């Protein structure tokens, strides 16, 4: 994920998700971002996309926005 295309945007990844298939046959995936990565994120809006490649073809599976607001919650 990278900073949104606005003031303070970046062209390099601010964080990289862990991706796993929970049911490859059912087309279910899980994306996650660990506490170490989330702890270092600056406040603001980010964008992400999830790409999969097969040979030289790259497919975009999903994309979206993430709003980081510090201090909302923390893991126990």
Order of alpha helices (4+ residues) and beta strands (2+ residues): beta-beta-beta-alpha-beta-beta
